[in-house]
């Protein structure tokens, strides 16, 4: 019984970490997209 619980806990922690990583990646992608957008705007202003 205890073994099952510990395995379940490990899996739960892994899933939690995965979700955290995905959220971080999404934030990075959003930041990247925004910086690209502002870069495009700046280029337009230069011309």
C-alpha distance matrix in Angstrom:
0.0 3.8 5.4 5.3 6.5 8.9 10.1 10.8 12.6 14.5 15.6 16.6 18.6 20.2 21.3 22.7 24.6 26.0 27.2 28.9 30.5 31.8 33.3 35.0 36.4 37.7 39.4 41.0 42.2 43.7 45.4 46.7 48.1 49.8 51.3 52.7 54.1 55.8 57.1 58.6 60.2 61.7 63.1 64.8 66.3 67.7 69.8
3.8 0.0 3.8 5.4 5.1 6.2 8.7 9.9 10.5 12.4 14.3 15.2 16.5 18.4 20.0 21.0 22.6 24.4 25.8 27.0 28.7 30.3 31.6 33.0 34.7 36.2 37.6 39.1 40.6 42.1 43.5 44.9 46.6 48.1 49.5 51.0 52.5 54.1 55.3 57.0 58.6 59.8 61.4 63.2 64.5 65.9 68.1
5.4 3.8 0.0 3.8 5.4 5.2 6.2 8.6 9.8 10.6 12.4 14.1 15.4 16.6 18.4 19.9 21.2 22.6 24.5 25.8 27.0 28.7 30.4 31.7 33.0 34.8 36.3 37.6 39.0 40.8 42.2 43.3 45.0 46.7 48.0 49.3 51.0 52.7 53.7 55.4 57.2 58.4 59.8 61.6 63.1 64.3 66.4
5.3 5.4 3.8 0.0 3.8 5.5 5.1 6.1 8.6 9.9 10.6 12.2 14.3 15.4 16.5 18.3 20.0 21.1 22.6 24.4 25.7 27.0 28.7 30.3 31.5 33.0 34.8 36.2 37.4 39.0 40.7 41.9 43.3 45.1 46.6 47.8 49.3 51.1 52.3 53.8 55.5 56.9 58.3 60.0 61.6 62.9 64.9
6.5 5.1 5.4 3.8 0.0 3.8 5.4 5.0 6.1 8.6 9.9 10.4 12.3 14.2 15.2 16.3 18.3 19.9 21.0 22.5 24.3 25.7 26.9 28.6 30.2 31.5 33.0 34.7 36.1 37.5 39.0 40.5 41.9 43.5 45.0 46.5 47.9 49.5 50.8 52.4 53.9 55.4 56.9 58.6 60.0 61.4 63.5
8.9 6.2 5.2 5.5 3.8 0.0 3.8 5.4 5.0 6.2 8.6 9.7 10.5 12.3 14.2 15.2 16.5 18.3 20.0 21.0 22.5 24.3 25.8 26.9 28.6 30.3 31.6 33.0 34.6 36.2 37.5 38.8 40.5 42.1 43.4 44.9 46.5 48.0 49.2 51.0 52.6 53.8 55.3 57.1 58.5 59.8 62.0
10.1 8.7 6.2 5.1 5.4 3.8 0.0 3.8 5.4 5.1 6.2 8.5 9.9 10.6 12.3 14.2 15.4 16.5 18.5 20.0 21.1 22.6 24.5 25.8 26.9 28.7 30.4 31.6 32.9 34.7 36.2 37.3 38.9 40.7 42.0 43.2 44.9 46.7 47.7 49.3 51.1 52.4 53.7 55.5 57.1 58.3 60.4
10.8 9.9 8.6 6.1 5.0 5.4 3.8 0.0 3.8 5.5 5.1 6.1 8.6 9.9 10.5 12.2 14.2 15.3 16.5 18.4 19.9 21.0 22.6 24.4 25.7 27.0 28.7 30.3 31.5 33.0 34.7 36.0 37.3 39.1 40.7 41.9 43.3 45.1 46.4 47.9 49.5 51.0 52.4 54.0 55.6 57.0 59.0
12.6 10.5 9.8 8.6 6.1 5.0 5.4 3.8 0.0 3.8 5.4 5.0 6.2 8.6 9.8 10.4 12.3 14.2 15.3 16.5 18.3 19.9 21.1 22.5 24.3 25.7 27.1 28.6 30.2 31.6 33.0 34.5 36.1 37.5 39.0 40.5 42.0 43.5 44.8 46.6 48.1 49.4 51.0 52.7 54.0 55.4 57.6
14.5 12.4 10.6 9.9 8.6 6.2 5.1 5.5 3.8 0.0 3.8 5.4 5.1 6.2 8.7 9.8 10.6 12.3 14.3 15.3 16.5 18.4 20.1 21.1 22.5 24.4 25.9 27.0 28.6 30.4 31.6 32.8 34.6 36.3 37.5 38.9 40.6 42.2 43.2 45.0 46.7 47.8 49.3 51.2 52.6 53.8 56.0
15.6 14.3 12.4 10.6 9.9 8.6 6.2 5.1 5.4 3.8 0.0 3.8 5.4 5.0 6.2 8.6 9.8 10.5 12.4 14.2 15.2 16.5 18.4 19.9 21.0 22.5 24.4 25.7 26.8 28.6 30.3 31.3 32.8 34.7 36.1 37.2 38.8 40.7 41.7 43.2 45.0 46.4 47.7 49.4 51.1 52.4 54.3
16.6 15.2 14.1 12.2 10.4 9.7 8.5 6.1 5.0 5.4 3.8 0.0 3.8 5.4 5.1 6.2 8.6 9.9 10.6 12.4 14.3 15.4 16.6 18.5 20.0 21.2 22.7 24.5 25.7 27.1 28.8 30.2 31.6 33.1 34.8 36.1 37.5 39.2 40.5 42.1 43.6 45.1 46.6 48.2 49.7 51.2 53.2
18.6 16.5 15.4 14.3 12.3 10.5 9.9 8.6 6.2 5.1 5.4 3.8 0.0 3.8 5.4 5.0 6.2 8.6 9.9 10.5 12.3 14.2 15.4 16.5 18.3 20.0 21.1 22.6 24.3 25.8 27.0 28.5 30.2 31.6 33.0 34.6 36.1 37.6 38.8 40.6 42.1 43.3 44.9 46.8 48.1 49.4 51.6
20.2 18.4 16.6 15.4 14.2 12.3 10.6 9.9 8.6 6.2 5.0 5.4 3.8 0.0 3.8 5.4 5.1 6.2 8.7 9.8 10.5 12.3 14.3 15.3 16.4 18.4 20.0 21.0 22.5 24.4 25.7 26.7 28.5 30.3 31.5 32.8 34.5 36.2 37.1 38.8 40.6 41.9 43.2 45.1 46.6 47.8 49.9
21.3 20.0 18.4 16.5 15.2 14.2 12.3 10.5 9.8 8.7 6.2 5.1 5.4 3.8 0.0 3.8 5.4 5.0 6.2 8.6 9.8 10.5 12.4 14.2 15.2 16.5 18.5 19.9 21.0 22.6 24.4 25.5 26.8 28.6 30.2 31.4 32.8 34.7 35.9 37.3 39.0 40.5 41.9 43.5 45.1 46.5 48.5
22.7 21.0 19.9 18.3 16.3 15.2 14.2 12.2 10.4 9.8 8.6 6.2 5.0 5.4 3.8 0.0 3.8 5.4 5.2 6.3 8.7 10.0 10.7 12.4 14.3 15.4 16.7 18.5 20.0 21.2 22.7 24.3 25.8 27.2 28.8 30.3 31.6 33.2 34.6 36.3 37.7 39.1 40.7 42.3 43.7 45.2 47.4
24.6 22.6 21.2 20.0 18.3 16.5 15.4 14.2 12.3 10.6 9.8 8.6 6.2 5.1 5.4 3.8 0.0 3.8 5.4 5.0 6.2 8.6 9.9 10.5 12.3 14.2 15.3 16.5 18.3 20.0 21.1 22.4 24.3 25.8 26.9 28.5 30.2 31.6 32.7 34.6 36.2 37.3 38.8 40.7 42.1 43.3 45.5
26.0 24.4 22.6 21.1 19.9 18.3 16.5 15.3 14.2 12.3 10.5 9.9 8.6 6.2 5.0 5.4 3.8 0.0 3.8 5.4 5.1 6.2 8.6 9.8 10.5 12.3 14.3 15.3 16.4 18.3 19.9 20.8 22.4 24.3 25.6 26.7 28.4 30.3 31.2 32.8 34.6 36.0 37.2 39.0 40.6 41.9 43.9
27.2 25.8 24.5 22.6 21.0 20.0 18.5 16.5 15.3 14.3 12.4 10.6 9.9 8.7 6.2 5.2 5.4 3.8 0.0 3.8 5.4 5.1 6.2 8.6 9.8 10.5 12.4 14.2 15.2 16.5 18.4 19.8 20.9 22.5 24.3 25.6 26.9 28.7 30.0 31.5 33.0 34.6 36.1 37.6 39.1 40.6 42.6
28.9 27.0 25.8 24.4 22.5 21.0 20.0 18.4 16.5 15.3 14.2 12.4 10.5 9.8 8.6 6.3 5.0 5.4 3.8 0.0 3.8 5.5 5.1 6.2 8.6 9.9 10.6 12.4 14.3 15.4 16.6 18.3 20.0 21.2 22.6 24.3 25.7 27.1 28.5 30.3 31.7 32.9 34.7 36.4 37.6 39.0 41.3
30.5 28.7 27.0 25.7 24.3 22.5 21.1 19.9 18.3 16.5 15.2 14.3 12.3 10.5 9.8 8.7 6.2 5.1 5.4 3.8 0.0 3.8 5.4 5.1 6.1 8.6 9.9 10.5 12.3 14.2 15.3 16.3 18.2 19.9 21.0 22.4 24.2 25.7 26.7 28.5 30.2 31.4 32.8 34.7 36.1 37.3 39.5
31.8 30.3 28.7 27.0 25.7 24.3 22.6 21.0 19.9 18.4 16.5 15.4 14.2 12.3 10.5 10.0 8.6 6.2 5.1 5.5 3.8 0.0 3.8 5.4 5.0 6.2 8.6 9.8 10.4 12.3 14.2 15.1 16.3 18.3 19.9 20.9 22.4 24.3 25.4 26.8 28.6 30.1 31.4 33.0 34.7 36.1 38.0
33.3 31.6 30.4 28.7 26.9 25.8 24.5 22.6 21.1 20.1 18.4 16.6 15.4 14.3 12.4 10.7 9.9 8.6 6.2 5.1 5.4 3.8 0.0 3.8 5.4 5.1 6.2 8.6 9.8 10.6 12.3 14.1 15.3 16.5 18.4 19.9 21.0 22.6 24.2 25.7 27.0 28.5 30.2 31.7 33.1 34.7 36.8
35.0 33.0 31.7 30.3 28.6 26.9 25.8 24.4 22.5 21.1 19.9 18.5 16.5 15.3 14.2 12.4 10.5 9.8 8.6 6.2 5.1 5.4 3.8 0.0 3.8 5.4 5.1 6.2 8.6 9.9 10.6 12.2 14.2 15.3 16.5 18.3 19.9 21.1 22.3 24.3 25.8 26.8 28.5 30.4 31.6 32.9 35.2
36.4 34.7 33.0 31.5 30.2 28.6 26.9 25.7 24.3 22.5 21.0 20.0 18.3 16.4 15.2 14.3 12.3 10.5 9.8 8.6 6.1 5.0 5.4 3.8 0.0 3.8 5.4 5.0 6.1 8.6 9.8 10.3 12.2 14.2 15.2 16.3 18.2 19.9 20.7 22.4 24.3 25.5 26.8 28.6 30.2 31.4 33.4
37.7 36.2 34.8 33.0 31.5 30.3 28.7 27.0 25.7 24.4 22.5 21.2 20.0 18.4 16.5 15.4 14.2 12.3 10.5 9.9 8.6 6.2 5.1 5.4 3.8 0.0 3.8 5.4 5.0 6.1 8.6 9.7 10.4 12.2 14.2 15.2 16.4 18.3 19.7 21.0 22.5 24.2 25.6 27.1 28.7 30.3 32.2
39.4 37.6 36.3 34.8 33.0 31.6 30.4 28.7 27.1 25.9 24.4 22.7 21.1 20.0 18.5 16.7 15.3 14.3 12.4 10.6 9.9 8.6 6.2 5.1 5.4 3.8 0.0 3.8 5.4 5.1 6.1 8.5 9.9 10.5 12.3 14.2 15.2 16.5 18.2 19.9 21.1 22.4 24.3 25.9 27.0 28.6 30.9
41.0 39.1 37.6 36.2 34.7 33.0 31.6 30.3 28.6 27.0 25.7 24.5 22.6 21.0 19.9 18.5 16.5 15.3 14.2 12.4 10.5 9.8 8.6 6.2 5.0 5.4 3.8 0.0 3.8 5.4 5.1 6.0 8.5 9.8 10.5 12.2 14.1 15.3 16.2 18.3 19.9 20.8 22.4 24.4 25.7 26.8 29.1
42.2 40.6 39.0 37.4 36.1 34.6 32.9 31.5 30.2 28.6 26.8 25.7 24.3 22.5 21.0 20.0 18.3 16.4 15.2 14.3 12.3 10.4 9.8 8.6 6.1 5.0 5.4 3.8 0.0 3.8 5.4 5.0 6.1 8.5 9.8 10.4 12.2 14.2 15.1 16.4 18.3 19.8 20.9 22.6 24.4 25.7 27.5
43.7 42.1 40.8 39.0 37.5 36.2 34.7 33.0 31.6 30.4 28.6 27.1 25.8 24.4 22.6 21.2 20.0 18.3 16.5 15.4 14.2 12.3 10.6 9.9 8.6 6.1 5.1 5.4 3.8 0.0 3.8 5.4 5.1 6.1 8.6 9.8 10.5 12.3 14.0 15.3 16.5 18.3 19.9 21.2 22.6 24.4 26.4
45.4 43.5 42.2 40.7 39.0 37.5 36.2 34.7 33.0 31.6 30.3 28.8 27.0 25.7 24.4 22.7 21.1 19.9 18.4 16.6 15.3 14.2 12.3 10.6 9.8 8.6 6.1 5.1 5.4 3.8 0.0 3.8 5.5 5.1 6.1 8.6 9.8 10.6 12.1 14.2 15.3 16.4 18.3 20.0 21.0 22.5 24.9
46.7 44.9 43.3 41.9 40.5 38.8 37.3 36.0 34.5 32.8 31.3 30.2 28.5 26.7 25.5 24.3 22.4 20.8 19.8 18.3 16.3 15.1 14.1 12.2 10.3 9.7 8.5 6.0 5.0 5.4 3.8 0.0 3.8 5.4 5.2 6.2 8.6 10.0 10.4 12.3 14.3 15.2 16.5 18.5 20.0 21.1 23.2
48.1 46.6 45.0 43.3 41.9 40.5 38.9 37.3 36.1 34.6 32.8 31.6 30.2 28.5 26.8 25.8 24.3 22.4 20.9 20.0 18.2 16.3 15.3 14.2 12.2 10.4 9.9 8.5 6.1 5.1 5.5 3.8 0.0 3.8 5.5 5.1 6.1 8.7 9.7 10.6 12.4 14.2 15.3 16.7 18.5 20.1 21.8
49.8 48.1 46.7 45.1 43.5 42.1 40.7 39.1 37.5 36.3 34.7 33.1 31.6 30.3 28.6 27.2 25.8 24.3 22.5 21.2 19.9 18.3 16.5 15.3 14.2 12.2 10.5 9.8 8.5 6.1 5.1 5.4 3.8 0.0 3.8 5.4 5.0 6.2 8.4 9.8 10.5 12.2 14.2 15.4 16.6 18.4 20.5
51.3 49.5 48.0 46.6 45.0 43.4 42.0 40.7 39.0 37.5 36.1 34.8 33.0 31.5 30.2 28.8 26.9 25.6 24.3 22.6 21.0 19.9 18.4 16.5 15.2 14.2 12.3 10.5 9.8 8.6 6.1 5.2 5.5 3.8 0.0 3.8 5.4 5.1 6.0 8.6 9.8 10.4 12.3 14.3 15.2 16.4 18.9
52.7 51.0 49.3 47.8 46.5 44.9 43.2 41.9 40.5 38.9 37.2 36.1 34.6 32.8 31.4 30.3 28.5 26.7 25.6 24.3 22.4 20.9 19.9 18.3 16.3 15.2 14.2 12.2 10.4 9.8 8.6 6.2 5.1 5.4 3.8 0.0 3.8 5.5 4.9 6.2 8.6 9.8 10.5 12.4 14.3 15.3 17.1
54.1 52.5 51.0 49.3 47.9 46.5 44.9 43.3 42.0 40.6 38.8 37.5 36.1 34.5 32.8 31.6 30.2 28.4 26.9 25.7 24.2 22.4 21.0 19.9 18.2 16.4 15.2 14.1 12.2 10.5 9.8 8.6 6.1 5.0 5.4 3.8 0.0 3.8 5.3 5.1 6.3 8.7 9.9 10.8 12.5 14.4 16.0
55.8 54.1 52.7 51.1 49.5 48.0 46.7 45.1 43.5 42.2 40.7 39.2 37.6 36.2 34.7 33.2 31.6 30.3 28.7 27.1 25.7 24.3 22.6 21.1 19.9 18.3 16.5 15.3 14.2 12.3 10.6 10.0 8.7 6.2 5.1 5.5 3.8 0.0 3.8 5.4 5.0 6.1 8.6 9.8 10.5 12.4 14.7
57.1 55.3 53.7 52.3 50.8 49.2 47.7 46.4 44.8 43.2 41.7 40.5 38.8 37.1 35.9 34.6 32.7 31.2 30.0 28.5 26.7 25.4 24.2 22.3 20.7 19.7 18.2 16.2 15.1 14.0 12.1 10.4 9.7 8.4 6.0 4.9 5.3 3.8 0.0 3.8 5.4 5.1 6.3 8.7 9.9 10.7 13.0
58.6 57.0 55.4 53.8 52.4 51.0 49.3 47.9 46.6 45.0 43.2 42.1 40.6 38.8 37.3 36.3 34.6 32.8 31.5 30.3 28.5 26.8 25.7 24.3 22.4 21.0 19.9 18.3 16.4 15.3 14.2 12.3 10.6 9.8 8.6 6.2 5.1 5.4 3.8 0.0 3.8 5.4 5.1 6.3 8.7 10.0 11.2
60.2 58.6 57.2 55.5 53.9 52.6 51.1 49.5 48.1 46.7 45.0 43.6 42.1 40.6 39.0 37.7 36.2 34.6 33.0 31.7 30.2 28.6 27.0 25.8 24.3 22.5 21.1 19.9 18.3 16.5 15.3 14.3 12.4 10.5 9.8 8.6 6.3 5.0 5.4 3.8 0.0 3.8 5.4 5.1 6.3 8.8 10.4
61.7 59.8 58.4 56.9 55.4 53.8 52.4 51.0 49.4 47.8 46.4 45.1 43.3 41.9 40.5 39.1 37.3 36.0 34.6 32.9 31.4 30.1 28.5 26.8 25.5 24.2 22.4 20.8 19.8 18.3 16.4 15.2 14.2 12.2 10.4 9.8 8.7 6.1 5.1 5.4 3.8 0.0 3.8 5.4 5.1 6.3 9.0
63.1 61.4 59.8 58.3 56.9 55.3 53.7 52.4 51.0 49.3 47.7 46.6 44.9 43.2 41.9 40.7 38.8 37.2 36.1 34.7 32.8 31.4 30.2 28.5 26.8 25.6 24.3 22.4 20.9 19.9 18.3 16.5 15.3 14.2 12.3 10.5 9.9 8.6 6.3 5.1 5.4 3.8 0.0 3.8 5.4 5.1 6.7
64.8 63.2 61.6 60.0 58.6 57.1 55.5 54.0 52.7 51.2 49.4 48.2 46.8 45.1 43.5 42.3 40.7 39.0 37.6 36.4 34.7 33.0 31.7 30.4 28.6 27.1 25.9 24.4 22.6 21.2 20.0 18.5 16.7 15.4 14.3 12.4 10.8 9.8 8.7 6.3 5.1 5.4 3.8 0.0 3.8 5.4 5.6
66.3 64.5 63.1 61.6 60.0 58.5 57.1 55.6 54.0 52.6 51.1 49.7 48.1 46.6 45.1 43.7 42.1 40.6 39.1 37.6 36.1 34.7 33.1 31.6 30.2 28.7 27.0 25.7 24.4 22.6 21.0 20.0 18.5 16.6 15.2 14.3 12.5 10.5 9.9 8.7 6.3 5.1 5.4 3.8 0.0 3.8 5.5
67.7 65.9 64.3 62.9 61.4 59.8 58.3 57.0 55.4 53.8 52.4 51.2 49.4 47.8 46.5 45.2 43.3 41.9 40.6 39.0 37.3 36.1 34.7 32.9 31.4 30.3 28.6 26.8 25.7 24.4 22.5 21.1 20.1 18.4 16.4 15.3 14.4 12.4 10.7 10.0 8.8 6.3 5.1 5.4 3.8 0.0 3.8
69.8 68.1 66.4 64.9 63.5 62.0 60.4 59.0 57.6 56.0 54.3 53.2 51.6 49.9 48.5 47.4 45.5 43.9 42.6 41.3 39.5 38.0 36.8 35.2 33.4 32.2 30.9 29.1 27.5 26.4 24.9 23.2 21.8 20.5 18.9 17.1 16.0 14.7 13.0 11.2 10.4 9.0 6.7 5.6 5.5 3.8 0.0
